[in-house]
Amino acid sequence: MVFAQFAPNIIPIANVGQHTQFTDTLYSMHHLSAFFYIYAQVLIHIADYPCHGHQYHTMHGDTYPYGDPAGISHEAMMQKVAQNQVQYWFGYIEKQYTDKMITVFNESLRRLSSQCLMIRQFDAKEPQEVGTAVQKSVTASVVGSEVRKVASADSWALDTTVPRWFLLSELRALKAQPPGLLSLADLQRQDVSLPNPSIPFSYKLGTAPFAVGEEAVVFRALETRTGRHIVMKELHTKKCGTDDLQACKMTAEMQLVASVYAREFTKDAIKPRHTPNVAYIGCDVIQCSNGKCYLVEQLLEGSFEKFSNNFGVVRQPGSPLSDVLQAFSHYTWAKSGQSILICDHQGVQTPGGGVTLTDPAMHSCGPGGKYGPTDQGRNGVQRFFKTHSCNDICQRMNLGSASI
């Protein structure tokens, strides 16, 4: 029963080299590294043979003696482990075969993490050692994650009260021109691309954020021309590996695409009556005179909730709201011609029983990364459909089989 629940989360990764005893460790780690950004950071690596490349072993018969056939270096992978503070545990089968590889990996990881991280080893043939490694690695990761969250919040003096706007100075920036009303046909003809900011925008900004999340620091703000209460999000762009403007434009473009699909889904007459409405809030990009960029959204009133994660796993399976969000994700895959899948639903419930959402994740049909660090490509789509069971909404809308 436990394995049956766990099995849908297993993602096979095809071997890119010839079928020899040597492993595609670096290629597999490259795929897994995308998950370091999303989940608690634990990597348990079990192998009986080293990876390709004579720098990792002294054995004969390696068809790729110069390293990984996909061109991935151990330095790049250890950099990702260090950046995301991953607890890396290695389980050996025959220690003499993998010792040199782990020594090379470890030297790189210790240097890149300023001696803060190292690879711990255990005998994978001993069940007790495997259990101990799992327990210790998960415990260390959870404790470390909580410490980092507290440290992140403590570095900001959070203020959840409404600012006294009359005491704050008006600030000026430039806003990107939003496109007109788009349809699904428009999205299928071309990708959405926002222009650089050029429209004057005036606002007042709270002196302290009221929330700090994994992706952004969030401030209350006031658009002074309209008196509209808004939020301004400062993205953690260093974590995404992009500059302010690029990261903000990509996020706003994703949210715009999600809003088009949500609007079309909600007005589709084929779905069952009384299906809760789904909407994505509008999102603008502004750029200040110092180059700093923000995402600007209408302030959502109500209790903010995360309804599902990046792979469609829902908090309340079988509830009307969960069913409609699962069906909406399936709808985006079907109506986009199997090119994108929108998930990671979060926002507030509306009085009519629907939801207004923000900050979507989007999986593309390729290898991933097109829509930022949460885009897991076809692996992400596969994981969604492994947990998705078509409900009445999917069936009434003729969305097709839950597969890719």
PyMOL commands that set and color helices and strands:
alter all, ss='L'
color gray80, all
select helices_A, chain A and resi 2-9+25-36+54-56+74-83+95-112+127-154+165-167+184-189+237-240+244-267+320-335+377-387+392-396
alter helices_A, ss='H'
color red, helices_A
select strands_A, chain A and resi 42-47+87-92+120-123+171-175+199-205+211-212+216-223+228-235+278-280+283-288+293-298+305-306+340-343+346-349+355-358+361-364
alter strands_A, ss='S'
color yellow, strands_A
deselect
rebuild
show_as cartoon
